[in-house]
């Protein structure tokens, strides 16, 4: 899925993780910025398919993924709306609110928690034991997604429920208390597949 392409179809992410990138605009139109991470239970391309517009972001697999394609025509059909709209409306409106909350919230720890929640779900779904877990994401990626400096990210992730950035782990964030990350993420509201 590439930014600027026609938004023809919708993809339901059944498993795996994807990174969502958007061109930076401003002085460097070619630069892309990671804006979020999506996981199992998320839809990709639904707004462009609903509005018959171009895609606003590029999606790249972070892990092996399982997806189901829903044609835009089917997604917009009255039959599909009757069958699925009660489930989709909270999802679509929640995703819109989520993006605004993540960018505007003054609760930095909650912002980081909400960003890494799909990574945590994926790690736990892959059979990670309860307790501390390392998530594959860099300080730079977190900083870009949340519009923060790396020093701020380092400060926000040095205290529980995070455990900082262990040396030798090649861009991994340590989560010392996964349940506390979920609680922090929930402070922002929005929609999350496992909580949905």
ABEGO torsion letter per residue (X at the ends): XBBGBBBABBBBBABEBBBBBBBAEEABAABBBBABBBBBGBBBGAAAAAAGBBBABBBBBABBBBBBBBBAAAAABAAAAAAAAAAAAAAAAAAAAAAAAAAABABAAAAAAAAAAAAAAAAAAAGBBBEBBBBBBBAAAAAAAAGBBAAAAAAAAABOABAEBBBGAGGBBBBABAAAAAAAAAAAEEBBAAAX
